[in-house]
Amino acid sequence: MNPFKEKTTKIFDSVRSWKELYDYSYDKNEVDPYTKARIILMNGAEYEANWFSHQFSRNCTNNELRRELALSRYIEKQQQKKIATLKPIDETVLETTISYEQLAVDLTAGLAKSEPDAIVKSALDFALLEDFDHLYRYADLLEMEHGIHAENLVGKYTEIMPGRPTIAHHRHPYDNIKKHINSVSASPITKLNVSIITAAEQQTMNYYMNIAGFYTSDIGRKLYQEIGLVEEEHVSQYGSLLDTNMTWLENLLCHEYTECYLYYSCFEYETDPYIKKIWEQHFTQEVAHLHKAAELLRKYEKRDWEEVIPNGDFPKLLKLESNVDYVRDILAGTARNTSDKEDYTDVSLLAEDSEFFEFQNKINKTVGDVPSHAVIESYLGKNGEDYRFQIKPSPIKELQSRVKDNTTLGRR
């Protein structure tokens, strides 16, 4: 599939009526977990595209170009609104959160398995274990406050047990900046992977930051606050991988190409017939946006799209699926790692005066005050052992206990 060779339509013809924007939501008791994950993913992709376009417009002096951006941006915001309301009214904030974290785990693992660039793969594997632990913390909160087992929400496709403990995720911001890729030499899948994971983690960061104040218990509000700040770290890490040398119009083209790739991937693997039609419709709309971006690149930079995206054929499509064995392998090999400037290292190898320990001592001054730890301690106090869904014990001995929350792994 090469979206540059697809027939296109006029962008204005994509404007939808209110009825077309709000007419369906899935049944939370029947929907496939990966349908929910795809909806969250595409919500994030549209958010990224929309806000990139806003920033482009705010840094552009040409009103003719800015009008073209505004038209495509409006259609993409309509797409985002339609996707957002596929979520039913009776799905709670915390139930939706479980789907966010399942997406984070299985998307990150899937991208890492396809990633040829060692630097990008290391970044994916590193944050994977942190999102994996977030799923565990939120799942225990869900069971403790609502009596709902998250294993049913994730379809038992994704294990729920401790990863690198969330208390260890808090790093000096300096350590979240990595070496960016070179879009000229990077493989097509690397460029897509970096763009996709940045958009997805940004969506999660925004959701947690915005929802924290609306949650209905103090312990939950604090957990969203803490994990929202970890997602800020993840967005800084992934965003730093993006090629900083690209022009605004090159970036526009790549954003539209990424959306085309994602919608086509969603269409190929969707199991809900109604939502499958939405992915197809949005793919057609994005092809029009892509062709417009190519036209603008040619008009203002005198360059063809092939100079930015050679060939244009999609690489292997993105399929969300279970990654139990892969996650276990990464957990077994890297659970004790932390980020150290452009690298990752076993925390035991850091100097005592390192910025990691300086930051840890400041933000985690009292372990008992750390929300992610407090959630598990509260659960243990009420139930004696934590809530998990695992096919066998953790590959990390320190994480096997169900009666005590580990606060030192990856930290001391």
C-alpha angles and dihedrals in degrees: 000000000000112000091196088066096048121106112258139208135212111281093225090059088068095068107122132208123239090257091056092049098052118031111105144039129178125250105253091209095053107030121110111250092233091054087060090046092051090051091053091045094052092044087058094045091053092047091052092048092048096050094042087055091050091052091047090053092048090054097045128089097192111094093192089059092042090056091054089051091048093055096050090042092055092052090049091051089053088052090051092049092051092049093047093055093053083084109091124239093241095058107101127224091252094047088053089048091059088057090049090056094043087054090048092052101042097036092050093046092047093050092046092053090055097041118111096181110090094208094051093044091052090052091050094047092047097053091039091073090050095052087046089058091046089058089055094050094048091044091056090048090050093051093043096050103029107018091236120141110224091206087077092051092053092044090238087281092117126047119235113213138107120301124177098335113259091233087068094053095078107102136164107273089238089070094059096067115095138179111282123233124250107240091202095059101024118104118253092248092052092054091049094045094053092048094046097048092046091054093045096049091044089055090052092047092052093046094052095043092051098040098046094085093048098053115113103231133051094231090053094046090053092048092052089048093053098043091043087061091050088053087054087058091050093050090050090051097046095039090054089061092063116103107262094195097069121110122238091256093048088052091049091054092049092049091053092045091051091052091050090051093049097046091048090049091049091049093051095052104031116121099188107086095209095048090044088062090052092054089050092049093048092047089057090049092049092051087060090050090048093052090048090051089051090049092051091048090053093045100047104027100027090232134126123233091245089070089063102031108024114209094356096220113139115249118225109323122251114257122184110218144141116298103178097138094044093050090049091051093051091045091052093049106037111020091114095052128109133184118267112184106290093350142061122229143171105272091230089068094059120104115249090243093053120132089244093063092040090056094043092052090052103045099031094042092142114030093205090061094057105109097215090054093043091056092057093042090052091049092049091049091057102036108023094232134040129259115256142157110205135148092219138348120302115274087230113077093208090059098049098086114100094190100056132047114227113229101170107057110108089006110065 
